[in-house]
Amino acid sequence: ALDIVISEKVLVCRKNDIAFSYLVDGKLLSFMKTVDIASLFGNALDNAIERQRCEDQDNRFINLSLSKKNGFIYIHVDNYCSVKIEFEDGMPRTTKANDGYHGFGTKSIGSIVDKYDGEVIMSLDDNVFNLDALIPAADEE
């Protein structure tokens, strides 16, 4: 599932002149449902791509990493963001005019991470939006 999501997003990024780098070990997600993997990474990357389409071409980038650290699966996505973002309950508020129809992607990310007893933190630091998620790694033999 992760390979399919990344392959699709690579094509979208190329079409939109967005530098996209990733370093992932998809085997770490073997305990997760396919639909959760597709939704988690699809929403995270769709949000990043949408933001990059609004940025100057010289500033467009997205980085994705997935690794295991200290018994946790660590997911990190960052991208350039020139606008100030307001956060509510740890989640970014939509910048769209009709906010009643937006924001479901970030809520979905939070719900999926929570489903696996993890935690997600989103922040904006020096024009870089960061999404960090920690999920307890599945026990190995």
The first five atom37 places (N, CA, C, CB, O) and aatype in JSON, in Angstrom:
{
  "aatype": [0, 10, 3, 9, 19, 9, 15, 6, 11, 19, 10, 19, 4, 1, 11, 2, 3, 9, 0, 13, 15, 18, 10, 19, 3, 7, 11, 10, 10, 15, 13, 12, 11, 16, 19, 3, 9, 0, 15, 10, 13, 7, 2, 0, 10, 3, 2, 0, 9, 6, 1, 5, 1, 4, 6, 3, 5, 3, 2, 1, 13, 9, 2, 10, 15, 10, 15, 11, 11, 2, 7, 13, 9, 18, 9, 8, 19, 3, 2, 18, 4, 15, 19, 11, 9, 6, 13, 6, 3, 7, 12, 14, 1, 16, 16, 11, 0, 2, 3, 7, 18, 8, 7, 13, 7, 16, 11, 15, 9, 7, 15, 9, 19, 3, 11, 18, 3, 7, 6, 19, 9, 12, 15, 10, 3, 3, 2, 19, 13, 2, 10, 3, 0, 10, 9, 14, 0, 0, 3, 6, 6],
  "atom_mask": [
    [1, 1, 1, 1, 1],
    [1, 1, 1, 1, 1],
    [1, 1, 1, 1, 1],
    [1, 1, 1, 1, 1],
    [1, 1, 1, 1, 1],
    [1, 1, 1, 1, 1],
    [1, 1, 1, 1, 1],
    [1, 1, 1, 1, 1],
    [1, 1, 1, 1, 1],
    [1, 1, 1, 1, 1],
    [1, 1, 1, 1, 1],
    [1, 1, 1, 1, 1],
    [1, 1, 1, 1, 1],
    [1, 1, 1, 1, 1],
    [1, 1, 1, 1, 1],
    [1, 1, 1, 1, 1],
    [1, 1, 1, 1, 1],
    [1, 1, 1, 1, 1],
    [1, 1, 1, 1, 1],
    [1, 1, 1, 1, 1],
    [1, 1, 1, 1, 1],
    [1, 1, 1, 1, 1],
    [1, 1, 1, 1, 1],
    [1, 1, 1, 1, 1],
    [1, 1, 1, 1, 1],
    [1, 1, 1, 0, 1],
    [1, 1, 1, 1, 1],
    [1, 1, 1, 1, 1],
    [1, 1, 1, 1, 1],
    [1, 1, 1, 1, 1],
    [1, 1, 1, 1, 1],
    [1, 1, 1, 1, 1],
    [1, 1, 1, 1, 1],
    [1, 1, 1, 1, 1],
    [1, 1, 1, 1, 1],
    [1, 1, 1, 1, 1],
    [1, 1, 1, 1, 1],
    [1, 1, 1, 1, 1],
    [1, 1, 1, 1, 1],
    [1, 1, 1, 1, 1],
    [1, 1, 1, 1, 1],
    [1, 1, 1, 0, 1],
    [1, 1, 1, 1, 1],
    [1, 1, 1, 1, 1],
    [1, 1, 1, 1, 1],
    [1, 1, 1, 1, 1],
    [1, 1, 1, 1, 1],
    [1, 1, 1, 1, 1],
    [1, 1, 1, 1, 1],
    [1, 1, 1, 1, 1],
    [1, 1, 1, 1, 1],
    [1, 1, 1, 1, 1],
    [1, 1, 1, 1, 1],
    [1, 1, 1, 1, 1],
    [1, 1, 1, 1, 1],
    [1, 1, 1, 1, 1],
    [1, 1, 1, 1, 1],
    [1, 1, 1, 1, 1],
    [1, 1, 1, 1, 1],
    [1, 1, 1, 1, 1],
    [1, 1, 1, 1, 1],
    [1, 1, 1, 1, 1],
    [1, 1, 1, 1, 1],
    [1, 1, 1, 1, 1],
    [1, 1, 1, 1, 1],
    [1, 1, 1, 1, 1],
    [1, 1, 1, 1, 1],
    [1, 1, 1, 1, 1],
    [1, 1, 1, 1, 1],
    [1, 1, 1, 1, 1],
    [1, 1, 1, 0, 1],
    [1, 1, 1, 1, 1],
    [1, 1, 1, 1, 1],
    [1, 1, 1, 1, 1],
    [1, 1, 1, 1, 1],
    [1, 1, 1, 1, 1],
    [1, 1, 1, 1, 1],
    [1, 1, 1, 1, 1],
    [1, 1, 1, 1, 1],
    [1, 1, 1, 1, 1],
    [1, 1, 1, 1, 1],
    [1, 1, 1, 1, 1],
    [1, 1, 1, 1, 1],
    [1, 1, 1, 1, 1],
    [1, 1, 1, 1, 1],
    [1, 1, 1, 1, 1],
    [1, 1, 1, 1, 1],
    [1, 1, 1, 1, 1],
    [1, 1, 1, 1, 1],
    [1, 1, 1, 0, 1],
    [1, 1, 1, 1, 1],
    [1, 1, 1, 1, 1],
    [1, 1, 1, 1, 1],
    [1, 1, 1, 1, 1],
    [1, 1, 1, 1, 1],
    [1, 1, 1, 1, 1],
    [1, 1, 1, 1, 1],
    [1, 1, 1, 1, 1],
    [1, 1, 1, 1, 1],
    [1, 1, 1, 0, 1],
    [1, 1, 1, 1, 1],
    [1, 1, 1, 1, 1],
    [1, 1, 1, 0, 1],
    [1, 1, 1, 1, 1],
    [1, 1, 1, 0, 1],
    [1, 1, 1, 1, 1],
    [1, 1, 1, 1, 1],
    [1, 1, 1, 1, 1],
    [1, 1, 1, 1, 1],
    [1, 1, 1, 0, 1],
    [1, 1, 1, 1, 1],
    [1, 1, 1, 1, 1],
    [1, 1, 1, 1, 1],
    [1, 1, 1, 1, 1],
    [1, 1, 1, 1, 1],
    [1, 1, 1, 1, 1],
    [1, 1, 1, 1, 1],
    [1, 1, 1, 0, 1],
    [1, 1, 1, 1, 1],
    [1, 1, 1, 1, 1],
    [1, 1, 1, 1, 1],
    [1, 1, 1, 1, 1],
    [1, 1, 1, 1, 1],
    [1, 1, 1, 1, 1],
    [1, 1, 1, 1, 1],
    [1, 1, 1, 1, 1],
    [1, 1, 1, 1, 1],
    [1, 1, 1, 1, 1],
    [1, 1, 1, 1, 1],
    [1, 1, 1, 1, 1],
    [1, 1, 1, 1, 1],
    [1, 1, 1, 1, 1],
    [1, 1, 1, 1, 1],
    [1, 1, 1, 1, 1],
    [1, 1, 1, 1, 1],
    [1, 1, 1, 1, 1],
    [1, 1, 1, 1, 1],
    [1, 1, 1, 1, 1],
    [1, 1, 1, 1, 1],
    [1, 1, 1, 1, 1],
    [1, 1, 1, 1, 1]
  ],
  "atom_positions": [
    [[0.83, -1.2, 0.0], [0.0, 0.0, 0.0], [0.87, 1.26, 0.0], [-0.94, 0.0, 1.21], [0.59, 2.22, -0.71]],
    [[1.93, 1.24, 0.81], [2.79, 2.42, 0.89], [3.49, 2.68, -0.44], [3.84, 2.26, 2.0], [3.62, 3.83, -0.86]],
    [[3.93, 1.62, -1.12], [4.58, 1.77, -2.42], [3.65, 2.43, -3.43], [5.05, 0.41, -2.95], [4.07, 3.28, -4.22]],
    [[2.4, 2.03, -3.4], [1.43, 2.59, -4.35], [1.21, 4.08, -4.07], [0.09, 1.83, -4.27], [1.2, 4.89, -4.99]],
    [[1.02, 4.42, -2.79], [0.82, 5.82, -2.43], [2.02, 6.66, -2.84], [0.56, 5.96, -0.91], [1.86, 7.71, -3.46]],
    [[3.21, 6.2, -2.51], [4.42, 6.97, -2.84], [4.59, 7.09, -4.35], [5.66, 6.31, -2.22], [4.92, 8.17, -4.84]],
    [[4.36, 6.01, -5.09], [4.5, 6.06, -6.55], [3.57, 7.1, -7.16], [4.22, 4.7, -7.17], [3.96, 7.85, -8.05]],
    [[2.33, 7.13, -6.66], [1.37, 8.11, -7.17], [1.81, 9.54, -6.84], [-0.02, 7.84, -6.59], [1.73, 10.43, -7.68]],
    [[2.27, 9.74, -5.6], [2.65, 11.09, -5.17], [3.92, 11.57, -5.87], [2.85, 11.13, -3.66], [4.08, 12.77, -6.1]],
    [[4.82, 10.66, -6.19], [6.02, 11.03, -6.95], [5.61, 11.64, -8.29], [6.95, 9.78, -7.18], [6.15, 12.67, -8.7]],
    [[4.66, 11.01, -8.96], [4.19, 11.53, -10.25], [3.53, 12.89, -10.11], [3.22, 10.55, -10.89], [3.77, 13.78, -10.93]],
    [[2.71, 13.06, -9.07], [2.04, 14.35, -8.83], [3.09, 15.43, -8.55], [1.04, 14.24, -7.65], [2.98, 16.55, -9.04]],
    [[4.09, 15.08, -7.75], [5.14, 16.05, -7.43], [5.93, 16.46, -8.67], [6.09, 15.49, -6.38], [6.21, 17.64, -8.87]],
    [[6.28, 15.49, -9.49], [7.01, 15.81, -10.73], [6.2, 16.76, -11.6], [7.34, 14.52, -11.51], [6.73, 17.73, -12.15]],
    [[4.9, 16.47, -11.73], [4.02, 17.29, -12.56], [3.93, 18.72, -12.03], [2.63, 16.67, -12.63], [3.73, 19.65, -12.8]],
    [[4.07, 18.9, -10.72], [3.93, 20.21, -10.09], [5.26, 20.84, -9.67], [3.03, 20.1, -8.89], [5.27, 21.79, -8.9]],
    [[6.36, 20.3, -10.17], [7.7, 20.83, -9.86], [7.95, 20.92, -8.36], [7.88, 22.19, -10.49], [8.41, 21.95, -7.86]],
    [[7.63, 19.84, -7.65], [7.85, 19.75, -6.21], [8.96, 18.73, -5.97], [6.53, 19.36, -5.43], [8.84, 17.58, -6.4]],
    [[10.01, 19.13, -5.3], [11.08, 18.19, -4.94], [10.54, 17.27, -3.84], [12.38, 18.94, -4.46], [10.12, 17.75, -2.79]],
    [[10.56, 15.98, -4.09], [10.02, 15.01, -3.13], [11.09, 13.97, -2.84], [8.73, 14.33, -3.68], [11.54, 13.26, -3.74]],
    [[11.5, 13.9, -1.58], [12.48, 12.88, -1.18], [11.85, 12.01, -0.12], [13.81, 13.52, -0.67], [11.05, 12.48, 0.69]],
    [[12.21, 10.75, -0.11], [11.67, 9.83, 0.87], [12.66, 8.72, 1.18], [10.35, 9.24, 0.39], [13.42, 8.27, 0.32]],
    [[12.63, 8.3, 2.44], [13.42, 7.18, 2.9], [12.52, 6.41, 3.85], [14.77, 7.64, 3.61], [12.29, 6.82, 4.99]],
    [[12.01, 5.28, 3.38], [11.03, 4.53, 4.15], [11.37, 3.05, 4.2], [9.63, 4.72, 3.56], [11.96, 2.5, 3.27]],
    [[10.99, 2.43, 5.3], [11.07, 0.97, 5.43], [9.64, 0.48, 5.65], [12.03, 0.54, 6.62], [9.18, 0.36, 6.79]],
    [[8.96, 0.2, 4.57], [7.55, -0.17, 4.6], [7.25, -1.42, 5.39], [0.0, 0.0, 0.0], [6.13, -1.6, 5.86]],
    [[8.24, -2.31, 5.55], [8.02, -3.54, 6.33], [7.66, -3.23, 7.78], [9.26, -4.43, 6.29], [7.03, -4.05, 8.45]],
    [[8.04, -2.06, 8.25], [7.73, -1.68, 9.62], [6.23, -1.53, 9.86], [8.42, -0.38, 9.97], [5.78, -1.55, 11.0]],
    [[5.48, -1.4, 8.78], [4.03, -1.18, 8.9], [3.22, -2.45, 8.7], [3.6, -0.13, 7.89], [2.0, -2.39, 8.52]],
    [[3.87, -3.6, 8.72], [3.18, -4.86, 8.41], [2.02, -5.17, 9.36], [4.17, -6.0, 8.46], [1.14, -5.95, 9.01]],
    [[2.0, -4.58, 10.53], [0.93, -4.82, 11.5], [-0.28, -3.93, 11.26], [1.45, -4.59, 12.91], [-1.33, -4.13, 11.87]],
    [[-0.16, -2.94, 10.38], [-1.25, -2.0, 10.12], [-2.13, -2.5, 8.97], [-0.69, -0.61, 9.8], [-1.67, -3.21, 8.08]],
    [[-3.41, -2.12, 9.02], [-4.32, -2.43, 7.93], [-3.93, -1.61, 6.7], [-5.79, -2.16, 8.33], [-3.51, -0.46, 6.81]],
    [[-4.09, -2.23, 5.54], [-3.75, -1.58, 4.28], [-4.48, -0.25, 4.12], [-4.07, -2.49, 3.11], [-3.89, 0.74, 3.69]],
    [[-5.76, -0.22, 4.45], [-6.55, 1.0, 4.3], [-6.01, 2.11, 5.21], [-8.03, 0.72, 4.62], [-6.06, 3.28, 4.84]],
    [[-5.51, 1.75, 6.39], [-4.95, 2.75, 7.3], [-3.65, 3.32, 6.76], [-4.73, 2.13, 8.69], [-3.4, 4.52, 6.86]],
    [[-2.82, 2.46, 6.2], [-1.56, 2.92, 5.6], [-1.85, 3.89, 4.45], [-0.72, 1.71, 5.1], [-1.26, 4.97, 4.37]],
    [[-2.76, 3.48, 3.57], [-3.09, 4.32, 2.41], [-3.67, 5.66, 2.85], [-4.08, 3.59, 1.49], [-3.33, 6.7, 2.3]],
    [[-4.55, 5.63, 3.84], [-5.18, 6.87, 4.3], [-4.19, 7.77, 5.03], [-6.35, 6.54, 5.21], [-4.15, 8.98, 4.78]],
    [[-3.41, 7.2, 5.93], [-2.44, 7.98, 6.7], [-1.45, 8.69, 5.79], [-1.7, 7.08, 7.68], [-1.29, 9.91, 5.87]],
    [[-0.78, 7.93, 4.94], [0.24, 8.52, 4.09], [-0.37, 9.32, 2.93], [1.15, 7.43, 3.54], [0.19, 10.34, 2.52]],
    [[-1.51, 8.86, 2.41], [-2.18, 9.6, 1.35], [-2.6, 10.98, 1.81], [0.0, 0.0, 0.0], [-2.35, 11.97, 1.12]],
    [[-3.24, 11.05, 2.98], [-3.66, 12.35, 3.5], [-2.48, 13.25, 3.83], [-4.52, 12.16, 4.74], [-2.5, 14.43, 3.49]],
    [[-1.46, 12.7, 4.47], [-0.3, 13.51, 4.84], [0.37, 14.09, 3.59], [0.72, 12.67, 5.63], [0.72, 15.27, 3.56]],
    [[0.54, 13.27, 2.57], [1.2, 13.74, 1.35], [0.29, 14.65, 0.52], [1.67, 12.55, 0.51], [0.76, 15.6, -0.09]],
    [[-1.01, 14.35, 0.49], [-1.93, 15.23, -0.23], [-1.93, 16.63, 0.37], [-3.36, 14.65, -0.21], [-1.92, 17.62, -0.37]],
    [[-1.93, 16.71, 1.69], [-1.89, 18.02, 2.35], [-0.61, 18.77, 2.01], [-2.02, 17.86, 3.87], [-0.64, 19.97, 1.73]],
    [[0.51, 18.06, 2.03], [1.79, 18.68, 1.71], [1.83, 19.15, 0.25], [2.95, 17.7, 1.98], [2.3, 20.25, -0.04]],
    [[1.33, 18.32, -0.64], [1.3, 18.69, -2.06], [0.41, 19.9, -2.3], [0.81, 17.5, -2.91], [0.78, 20.82, -3.04]],
    [[-0.75, 19.91, -1.67], [-1.65, 21.04, -1.82], [-0.99, 22.35, -1.39], [-2.92, 20.81, -1.02], [-1.15, 23.38, -2.04]],
    [[-0.26, 22.3, -0.28], [0.43, 23.5, 0.2], [1.52, 23.91, -0.78], [1.04, 23.27, 1.6], [1.7, 25.1, -1.04]],
    [[2.26, 22.94, -1.33], [3.37, 23.26, -2.23], [2.89, 23.89, -3.52], [4.17, 22.01, -2.53], [3.6, 24.71, -4.12]],
    [[1.72, 23.53, -3.96], [1.16, 24.13, -5.19], [0.96, 25.64, -5.03], [-0.17, 23.47, -5.55], [0.91, 26.36, -6.03]],
    [[0.85, 26.11, -3.8], [0.65, 27.54, -3.52], [1.96, 28.28, -3.29], [-0.25, 27.71, -2.31], [1.97, 29.51, -3.17]],
    [[3.04, 27.57, -3.21], [4.35, 28.17, -2.89], [5.11, 28.51, -4.16], [5.18, 27.22, -2.02], [4.85, 27.96, -5.23]],
    [[6.07, 29.44, -4.03], [6.97, 29.74, -5.14], [7.69, 28.47, -5.55], [7.98, 30.87, -4.77], [8.05, 27.65, -4.7]],
    [[7.9, 28.31, -6.83], [8.5, 27.09, -7.35], [9.86, 26.79, -6.69], [8.67, 27.2, -8.86], [10.18, 25.63, -6.46]],
    [[10.64, 27.81, -6.4], [11.97, 27.6, -5.8], [11.9, 27.04, -4.39], [12.73, 28.9, -5.79], [12.9, 26.5, -3.9]],
    [[10.76, 27.14, -3.73], [10.64, 26.7, -2.34], [9.89, 25.38, -2.18], [9.94, 27.76, -1.54], [9.69, 24.93, -1.05]],
    [[9.49, 24.77, -3.24], [8.64, 23.58, -3.17], [9.45, 22.33, -2.82], [7.91, 23.38, -4.49], [10.31, 21.89, -3.59]],
    [[9.15, 21.76, -1.65], [9.77, 20.49, -1.28], [8.89, 19.73, -0.29], [11.17, 20.72, -0.68], [8.12, 20.32, 0.46]],
    [[9.03, 18.42, -0.32], [8.4, 17.52, 0.64], [9.41, 16.44, 0.97], [7.06, 16.91, 0.08], [10.04, 15.86, 0.08]],
    [[9.58, 16.18, 2.26], [10.43, 15.09, 2.73], [9.57, 14.12, 3.53], [11.62, 15.62, 3.58], [8.73, 14.54, 4.33]],
    [[9.79, 12.83, 3.32], [9.07, 11.79, 4.04], [10.08, 10.79, 4.57], [8.01, 11.09, 3.14], [10.96, 10.33, 3.83]],
    [[9.96, 10.44, 5.84], [10.8, 9.37, 6.37], [9.96, 8.46, 7.26], [12.01, 9.94, 7.16], [9.01, 8.91, 7.9]],
    [[10.32, 7.21, 7.28], [9.66, 6.18, 8.08], [10.75, 5.26, 8.59], [8.58, 5.4, 7.25], [11.44, 4.6, 7.81]],
    [[10.91, 5.22, 9.92], [11.96, 4.41, 10.5], [11.53, 3.89, 11.87], [13.27, 5.22, 10.62], [10.46, 4.24, 12.37]],
    [[12.36, 3.07, 12.44], [12.09, 2.55, 13.79], [13.14, 3.12, 14.73], [12.1, 0.99, 13.82], [14.34, 3.05, 14.46]],
    [[12.65, 3.69, 15.84], [13.55, 4.28, 16.84], [13.04, 3.92, 18.23], [13.66, 5.83, 16.66], [11.9, 4.22, 18.57]],
    [[13.88, 3.3, 19.02], [13.56, 3.02, 20.42], [12.21, 2.35, 20.62], [13.61, 4.28, 21.22], [11.45, 2.73, 21.51]],
    [[11.9, 1.36, 19.78], [10.65, 0.62, 19.92], [9.44, 1.31, 19.32], [0.0, 0.0, 0.0], [8.31, 0.85, 19.52]],
    [[9.65, 2.39, 18.6], [8.54, 3.12, 17.98], [8.76, 3.24, 16.49], [8.39, 4.51, 18.61], [9.89, 3.33, 16.01]],
    [[7.65, 3.24, 15.76], [7.67, 3.59, 14.35], [7.62, 5.12, 14.31], [6.46, 2.92, 13.53], [6.71, 5.72, 14.89]],
    [[8.57, 5.72, 13.64], [8.66, 7.18, 13.56], [8.36, 7.61, 12.13], [10.07, 7.71, 14.02], [9.08, 7.24, 11.2]],
    [[7.3, 8.38, 11.96], [6.9, 8.9, 10.66], [7.11, 10.41, 10.69], [5.4, 8.54, 10.32], [6.65, 11.09, 11.61]],
    [[7.81, 10.91, 9.7], [8.05, 12.36, 9.62], [7.77, 12.83, 8.2], [9.51, 12.72, 10.04], [8.25, 12.25, 7.23]],
    [[6.99, 13.89, 8.09], [6.75, 14.56, 6.82], [6.98, 16.04, 7.05], [5.29, 14.27, 6.26], [6.46, 16.6, 8.02]],
    [[7.75, 16.67, 6.19], [7.88, 18.12, 6.28], [7.8, 18.73, 4.89], [9.21, 18.51, 6.96], [8.09, 18.09, 3.88]],
    [[7.39, 19.99, 4.87], [7.27, 20.72, 3.61], [7.34, 22.22, 3.89], [5.95, 20.36, 2.88], [7.11, 22.68, 5.01]],
    [[7.66, 22.96, 2.85], [7.73, 24.41, 2.98], [6.34, 24.97, 3.2], [8.38, 25.05, 1.73], [5.36, 24.48, 2.64]],
    [[6.25, 26.02, 4.02], [4.97, 26.66, 4.29], [5.2, 28.13, 4.62], [4.22, 25.94, 5.45], [5.73, 28.45, 5.68]],
    [[4.8, 29.01, 3.72], [5.06, 30.43, 3.89], [3.95, 31.16, 4.64], [5.25, 31.08, 2.55], [4.08, 32.34, 4.97]],
    [[2.85, 30.46, 4.93], [1.73, 31.11, 5.62], [1.73, 30.74, 7.1], [0.38, 30.71, 4.98], [2.21, 29.68, 7.5]],
    [[1.19, 31.65, 7.89], [1.06, 31.38, 9.32], [-0.12, 30.43, 9.51], [0.86, 32.71, 10.14], [-1.2, 30.64, 8.95]],
    [[0.09, 29.41, 10.28], [-0.96, 28.43, 10.54], [-1.37, 28.52, 12.0], [-0.49, 26.99, 10.19], [-0.53, 28.58, 12.89]],
    [[-2.66, 28.53, 12.21], [-3.18, 28.48, 13.58], [-3.49, 27.04, 13.92], [-4.44, 29.39, 13.73], [-3.98, 26.28, 13.08]],
    [[-3.2, 26.67, 15.15], [-3.44, 25.31, 15.6], [-4.54, 25.31, 16.66], [-2.14, 24.67, 16.16], [-4.64, 26.22, 17.49]],
    [[-5.35, 24.27, 16.6], [-6.42, 24.09, 17.58], [-6.39, 22.63, 18.02], [-7.82, 24.48, 16.99], [-6.54, 21.73, 17.2]],
    [[-6.21, 22.41, 19.32], [-6.09, 21.05, 19.85], [-4.99, 20.26, 19.15], [-7.42, 20.3, 19.72], [-5.13, 19.07, 18.9]],
    [[-3.88, 20.94, 18.83], [-2.74, 20.28, 18.23], [-2.84, 20.05, 16.73], [0.0, 0.0, 0.0], [-1.9, 19.55, 16.12]],
    [[-3.96, 20.42, 16.14], [-4.15, 20.22, 14.7], [-4.24, 21.58, 14.02], [-5.42, 19.38, 14.42], [-4.78, 22.53, 14.58]],
    [[-3.71, 21.67, 12.8], [-3.79, 22.95, 12.09], [-5.23, 23.25, 11.67], [-2.88, 22.94, 10.86], [-5.96, 22.36, 11.23]],
    [[-5.6, 24.5, 11.81], [-6.91, 24.94, 11.31], [-6.78, 25.14, 9.81], [-7.41, 26.25, 12.02], [-5.75, 25.61, 9.32]],
    [[-7.82, 24.79, 9.09], [-7.78, 24.95, 7.64], [-7.63, 26.42, 7.28], [-9.05, 24.36, 7.0], [-8.11, 27.31, 7.99]],
    [[-6.97, 26.67, 6.17], [-6.82, 28.03, 5.67], [-7.88, 28.33, 4.6], [-5.41, 28.23, 5.1], [-7.89, 29.41, 4.02]],
    [[-8.76, 27.37, 4.36], [-9.78, 27.54, 3.34], [-10.96, 28.34, 3.89], [-10.26, 26.17, 2.81], [-11.24, 28.3, 5.09]],
    [[-11.64, 29.04, 3.01], [-12.74, 29.92, 3.42], [-13.88, 29.15, 4.08], [-13.26, 30.68, 2.23], [-14.39, 29.58, 5.11]],
    [[-14.28, 28.04, 3.51], [-15.39, 27.27, 4.05], [-14.84, 26.12, 4.87], [-16.31, 26.75, 2.92], [-14.77, 24.98, 4.4]],
    [[-14.46, 26.42, 6.12], [-13.76, 25.43, 6.92], [-14.64, 24.27, 7.39], [-13.16, 26.09, 8.11], [-14.13, 23.29, 7.92]],
    [[-15.94, 24.36, 7.21], [-16.83, 23.26, 7.58], [-16.67, 22.04, 6.7], [0.0, 0.0, 0.0], [-17.07, 20.94, 7.08]],
    [[-16.09, 22.22, 5.51], [-15.92, 21.12, 4.56], [-14.46, 20.69, 4.42], [-16.47, 21.51, 3.22], [-14.12, 19.93, 3.51]],
    [[-13.6, 21.17, 5.3], [-12.18, 20.86, 5.19], [-11.62, 20.45, 6.54], [-11.41, 22.06, 4.63], [-12.26, 20.64, 7.57]],
    [[-10.42, 19.9, 6.52], [-9.77, 19.5, 7.76], [-9.94, 18.03, 8.09], [0.0, 0.0, 0.0], [-9.43, 17.57, 9.11]],
    [[-10.67, 17.29, 7.25], [-10.91, 15.88, 7.53], [-9.65, 15.04, 7.37], [-12.0, 15.35, 6.63], [-9.49, 14.03, 8.05]],
    [[-8.75, 15.45, 6.48], [-7.51, 14.7, 6.26], [-6.64, 14.68, 7.51], [0.0, 0.0, 0.0], [-6.13, 13.63, 7.9]],
    [[-6.47, 15.85, 8.14], [-5.64, 15.9, 9.35], [-6.33, 15.15, 10.5], [-5.36, 17.36, 9.76], [-5.66, 14.51, 11.31]],
    [[-7.65, 15.24, 10.58], [-8.37, 14.49, 11.61], [-8.21, 13.0, 11.39], [-9.86, 14.88, 11.63], [-8.07, 12.23, 12.34]],
    [[-8.25, 12.58, 10.13], [-8.07, 11.17, 9.79], [-6.67, 10.68, 10.19], [-8.3, 10.94, 8.3], [-6.52, 9.58, 10.71]],
    [[-5.68, 11.5, 9.93], [-4.31, 11.15, 10.33], [-4.26, 10.92, 11.84], [-3.3, 12.27, 9.91], [-3.72, 9.91, 12.3]],
    [[-4.81, 11.86, 12.6], [-4.83, 11.74, 14.06], [-5.57, 10.49, 14.52], [0.0, 0.0, 0.0], [-5.11, 9.81, 15.43]],
    [[-6.7, 10.2, 13.89], [-7.5, 9.03, 14.28], [-6.76, 7.72, 14.0], [-8.83, 9.04, 13.53], [-6.8, 6.8, 14.81]],
    [[-6.1, 7.65, 12.87], [-5.37, 6.42, 12.52], [-4.2, 6.2, 13.47], [-4.86, 6.48, 11.06], [-4.0, 5.1, 13.97]],
    [[-3.44, 7.26, 13.73], [-2.31, 7.13, 14.65], [-2.81, 6.75, 16.04], [-1.5, 8.46, 14.72], [-2.21, 5.91, 16.72]],
    [[-3.9, 7.35, 16.47], [-4.5, 7.04, 17.77], [-4.98, 5.59, 17.82], [-5.67, 7.99, 18.06], [-4.86, 4.93, 18.86]],
    [[-5.52, 5.09, 16.74], [-6.0, 3.71, 16.65], [-4.89, 2.71, 16.99], [-6.54, 3.42, 15.24], [-5.16, 1.64, 17.54]],
    [[-3.65, 3.07, 16.65], [-2.5, 2.19, 16.92], [-1.74, 2.65, 18.16], [-1.56, 2.17, 15.7], [-0.55, 2.36, 18.31]],
    [[-2.43, 3.36, 19.05], [-1.88, 3.83, 20.33], [-0.68, 4.75, 20.15], [-1.49, 2.64, 21.18], [0.24, 4.75, 20.97]],
    [[-0.7, 5.51, 19.08], [0.4, 6.43, 18.83], [0.01, 7.88, 19.1], [0.0, 0.0, 0.0], [-1.07, 8.17, 19.6]],
    [[0.92, 8.75, 18.76], [0.72, 10.18, 18.96], [1.23, 10.93, 17.74], [1.43, 10.68, 20.24], [2.26, 10.57, 17.16]],
    [[0.5, 11.96, 17.36], [0.9, 12.78, 16.23], [1.06, 14.22, 16.7], [-0.13, 12.69, 15.06], [0.26, 14.73, 17.49]],
    [[2.1, 14.86, 16.21], [2.37, 16.25, 16.53], [2.61, 16.99, 15.21], [3.61, 16.4, 17.51], [3.39, 16.55, 14.37]],
    [[1.91, 18.1, 15.05], [2.1, 18.94, 13.87], [2.56, 20.31, 14.35], [0.79, 19.04, 13.01], [2.05, 20.84, 15.33]],
    [[3.53, 20.88, 13.63], [4.07, 22.17, 14.03], [4.57, 22.93, 12.81], [5.21, 21.99, 15.06], [4.76, 22.37, 11.73]],
    [[4.77, 24.22, 13.02], [5.35, 25.08, 11.99], [6.55, 25.77, 12.59], [4.31, 26.11, 11.44], [6.42, 26.53, 13.55]],
    [[7.73, 25.52, 12.03], [8.97, 26.1, 12.53], [9.77, 26.67, 11.36], [9.81, 25.05, 13.3], [10.15, 25.94, 10.45]],
    [[10.02, 27.98, 11.39], [10.83, 28.64, 10.36], [10.38, 28.28, 8.95], [12.29, 28.27, 10.54], [11.19, 27.87, 8.12]],
    [[9.09, 28.44, 8.68], [8.5, 28.17, 7.36], [8.59, 26.71, 6.93], [9.18, 29.03, 6.34], [8.56, 26.42, 5.73]],
    [[8.69, 25.82, 7.87], [8.65, 24.39, 7.57], [7.55, 23.77, 8.42], [10.04, 23.7, 7.83], [7.59, 23.82, 9.65]],
    [[6.57, 23.17, 7.73], [5.51, 22.46, 8.42], [5.99, 21.04, 8.69], [4.18, 22.46, 7.59], [6.5, 20.37, 7.79]],
    [[5.84, 20.6, 9.93], [6.3, 19.27, 10.33], [5.13, 18.43, 10.83], [7.37, 19.37, 11.43], [4.31, 18.9, 11.62]],
    [[5.07, 17.21, 10.37], [4.15, 16.22, 10.89], [5.01, 15.09, 11.43], [3.14, 15.71, 9.78], [5.78, 14.48, 10.69]],
    [[4.89, 14.82, 12.71], [5.65, 13.74, 13.35], [4.67, 12.81, 14.03], [6.69, 14.29, 14.36], [3.8, 13.25, 14.78]],
    [[4.8, 11.52, 13.77], [3.95, 10.53, 14.4], [4.82, 9.43, 14.98], [2.93, 9.95, 13.4], [5.77, 8.96, 14.35]],
    [[4.48, 9.03, 16.19], [5.13, 7.9, 16.84], [4.08, 6.85, 17.13], [5.86, 8.34, 18.16], [3.05, 7.14, 17.74]],
    [[4.33, 5.63, 16.69], [3.43, 4.51, 16.9], [4.25, 3.38, 17.49], [2.71, 4.08, 15.57], [5.3, 3.04, 16.94]],
    [[3.79, 2.76, 18.59], [4.55, 1.63, 19.14], [4.76, 0.56, 18.06], [3.82, 1.03, 20.37], [3.81, 0.16, 17.37]],
    [[5.99, 0.11, 17.94], [6.31, -0.9, 16.93], [5.72, -2.24, 17.34], [7.84, -1.02, 16.74], [5.61, -2.55, 18.53]],
    [[5.33, -3.03, 16.36], [4.81, -4.37, 16.63], [5.92, -5.2, 17.27], [4.28, -5.05, 15.33], [7.09, -5.09, 16.9]],
    [[5.54, -6.03, 18.22], [6.53, -6.9, 18.87], [7.11, -7.86, 17.85], [5.89, -7.68, 20.05], [6.4, -8.43, 17.02]],
    [[8.4, -8.03, 17.94], [9.08, -9.0, 17.06], [9.46, -10.19, 17.9], [10.34, -8.37, 16.37], [9.48, -10.12, 19.13]],
    [[9.76, -11.29, 17.24], [10.09, -12.53, 17.94], [11.07, -12.34, 19.03], [10.61, -13.53, 16.98], [11.44, -13.3, 19.7]]
  ]
}
